[in-house]
């Protein structure tokens, strides 16, 4: 259906399509999908090994990694969150308390830097990354700002994408600067770069 479109136009069309599907989700559907996706983190060995991981606070109707964060805290891990900065980059902070957040640039909760400890990409063991779309080789299409692509160039952390089942697409356009992930989790599937498995 996207034959003849440029890569940029295909990305725009995919983003519009996925956002329209997310808008139709109910709160109950979001919670159920987020819980199902969180249960699959146990099948990612690198999560168990990680001491410092990067999570995120969801924008409207994104999969919420809240339960993954809870598992991490129970296992004694440190959980950092991103803060958008003016040059299109991300600063990373570990909140000292559960309420150490403020509403950020895009209406998303970000860590309150006065109540958080800064960490750096080189220190991360694992990154949980949202996205608009993924494919079964763990390629990722983001929101378009390039924040995570820039971040992933700076870290050797194991990278895990998280999304709904409908965010897995057969073919997403990828540019040289787009960073593929090591693993993608959806409510019903677990993808490791070259293959997928169900539980």
C-alpha positions as CSV (number, residue, x, y, z in Angstrom):
1,X,0.0,0.0,0.0
2,X,3.0,2.2,0.3
3,X,4.6,1.4,-3.1
4,X,6.1,4.4,-4.8
5,X,6.5,6.4,-1.5
6,X,9.9,7.7,-0.5
7,X,11.4,6.3,2.8
8,X,10.5,9.6,4.6
9,X,6.9,9.4,3.4
10,X,6.7,5.7,4.4
11,X,7.8,6.6,7.9
12,X,5.3,9.4,8.1
13,X,2.5,7.0,6.9
14,X,3.5,4.3,9.4
15,X,3.6,6.8,12.3
16,X,0.2,8.1,11.4
17,X,-1.2,4.6,11.1
18,X,0.2,3.3,14.4
19,X,-0.8,6.4,16.3
20,X,-4.4,6.0,15.0
21,X,-4.4,2.4,16.3
22,X,-3.1,3.5,19.7
23,X,-5.7,6.2,20.0
24,X,-8.4,3.5,19.8
25,X,-7.1,1.5,22.8
26,X,-9.0,1.6,26.1
27,X,-7.2,1.9,29.4
28,X,-8.0,-1.7,30.2
29,X,-6.4,-2.8,27.0
30,X,-3.3,-0.8,27.6
31,X,-2.9,-2.2,31.2
32,X,-3.4,-5.8,30.0
33,X,-0.9,-5.4,27.1
34,X,1.6,-3.7,29.4
35,X,1.3,-6.5,32.0
36,X,1.7,-9.2,29.3
37,X,4.7,-7.5,27.9
38,X,6.3,-7.1,31.3
39,X,6.0,-10.8,32.0
40,X,8.3,-11.5,29.1
41,X,11.2,-9.6,30.5
42,X,12.0,-12.8,32.5
43,X,13.0,-14.4,29.2
44,X,15.7,-11.8,28.5
45,X,18.8,-13.1,30.3
46,X,20.5,-9.6,30.0
47,X,17.7,-8.1,32.2
48,X,18.6,-10.4,35.1
49,X,22.3,-9.5,34.8
50,X,21.7,-5.7,34.5
51,X,22.4,-3.5,37.5
52,X,21.5,-0.2,35.9
53,X,18.8,0.1,33.2
54,X,17.1,2.8,31.3
55,X,13.3,2.8,31.3
56,X,10.8,5.5,30.2
57,X,7.5,7.1,31.1
58,X,5.0,6.5,28.4
59,X,3.3,9.1,26.2
60,X,-0.4,8.7,25.6
61,X,-1.4,5.1,25.0
62,X,2.1,3.7,24.7
63,X,2.9,0.4,26.3
64,X,3.8,1.3,29.9
65,X,6.9,-0.4,31.3
66,X,5.9,0.4,34.9
67,X,5.7,-3.3,35.9
68,X,9.1,-3.9,34.4
69,X,10.4,-1.1,36.6
70,X,8.8,-2.7,39.6
71,X,10.5,-6.0,38.9
72,X,13.8,-4.2,38.5
73,X,13.4,-2.4,41.8
74,X,12.5,-5.6,43.6
75,X,15.7,-7.2,42.2
76,X,17.8,-4.3,43.5
77,X,18.5,-2.7,40.2
78,X,18.8,1.0,39.6
79,X,16.3,2.5,37.0
80,X,17.1,5.6,35.1
81,X,14.7,7.7,33.0
82,X,15.5,10.1,30.1
83,X,15.2,13.9,30.1
84,X,15.0,15.6,26.7
85,X,17.5,18.5,26.2
86,X,17.6,21.2,23.6
87,X,20.2,19.7,21.2
88,X,18.0,16.7,20.5
89,X,19.8,14.5,23.1
90,X,18.9,12.8,26.3
91,X,20.2,13.2,29.9
92,X,19.6,10.3,32.1
93,X,18.6,10.4,35.8
94,X,17.9,7.9,38.5
95,X,15.0,9.4,40.7
96,X,15.6,9.2,44.4
97,X,11.9,8.8,45.2
98,X,8.9,7.5,43.2
99,X,7.5,11.0,42.9
100,X,10.7,12.7,41.6
101,X,9.2,13.5,38.2
102,X,7.9,16.6,36.4
103,X,6.0,17.1,33.2
104,X,8.5,17.5,30.4
105,X,8.8,19.0,26.9
106,X,6.3,16.6,25.2
107,X,3.9,16.3,28.1
108,X,5.7,13.2,29.3
109,X,6.9,12.7,32.8
110,X,10.6,13.3,33.2
111,X,12.9,13.0,36.2
112,X,13.2,16.1,38.4
113,X,16.9,16.7,38.3
114,X,16.9,18.3,41.8
115,X,15.7,14.9,43.2
116,X,17.7,12.5,41.0
117,X,21.2,11.3,40.4
118,X,22.6,11.7,36.9
119,X,24.0,8.7,35.1
120,X,25.6,8.3,31.7
121,X,25.0,6.1,28.6
122,X,28.4,4.4,29.1
123,X,27.2,3.1,32.5
124,X,23.9,1.5,31.3
125,X,23.6,-2.3,31.2
126,X,20.2,-2.4,29.5
127,X,18.0,0.1,27.6
128,X,14.2,-0.3,27.3
129,X,13.2,1.8,24.3
130,X,9.7,2.7,23.1
131,X,9.1,3.0,19.4
132,X,6.4,3.6,16.7
133,X,7.1,0.3,14.9
134,X,9.5,-2.6,14.8
135,X,10.1,-5.6,12.5
136,X,11.0,-9.2,13.3
137,X,14.7,-8.4,12.9
138,X,14.4,-5.8,15.7
139,X,14.7,-2.8,13.5
140,X,13.1,0.2,15.1
141,X,11.2,3.2,13.8
142,X,11.0,6.0,16.4
143,X,8.9,9.1,16.8
144,X,11.2,11.0,14.4
145,X,13.2,13.1,16.8
146,X,16.3,10.8,16.8
147,X,16.7,11.0,20.6
148,X,17.1,7.2,21.0
149,X,19.3,6.8,17.9
150,X,21.7,9.3,19.3
151,X,21.7,7.7,22.7
152,X,22.2,4.2,21.4
153,X,25.4,5.3,19.6
154,X,26.9,6.2,23.0
155,X,26.2,3.0,24.9
156,X,27.1,-0.7,24.7
157,X,24.0,-1.6,26.7
158,X,21.7,-4.5,25.7
159,X,18.7,-2.9,24.0
160,X,15.1,-4.0,24.3
161,X,12.2,-2.5,22.4
162,X,8.7,-2.7,23.7
163,X,5.4,-2.3,21.9
164,X,2.0,-3.7,21.0
165,X,1.6,-6.7,18.7
166,X,0.3,-4.4,16.0
167,X,3.5,-2.4,16.1
168,X,5.4,-5.3,14.5
169,X,5.4,-4.7,10.8
170,X,6.8,-6.8,7.9
171,X,8.9,-4.0,6.4
172,X,9.8,-0.6,7.9
173,X,12.1,1.9,6.1
174,X,15.5,2.2,7.8
175,X,18.1,4.9,7.3
176,X,21.8,4.7,8.1
177,X,21.3,6.5,11.4
178,X,18.5,4.3,12.6
179,X,19.7,1.9,15.3
180,X,18.5,-1.7,15.5
181,X,17.8,-3.3,18.8
182,X,18.9,-6.6,20.3
183,X,15.4,-7.7,21.3
184,X,11.8,-6.6,21.0
185,X,9.0,-7.5,23.4
186,X,5.2,-7.4,22.6
187,X,2.4,-8.8,24.7
188,X,2.5,-12.1,22.8
189,X,5.9,-12.3,21.2
190,X,9.6,-12.1,22.0
191,X,12.0,-11.3,19.1
192,X,15.7,-11.7,19.3
193,X,17.2,-9.9,16.2
194,X,17.0,-13.0,13.9
195,X,14.0,-14.9,15.1
196,X,10.9,-14.8,17.2
197,X,9.5,-17.1,19.8
198,X,6.1,-17.4,21.6
199,X,5.4,-18.6,25.1
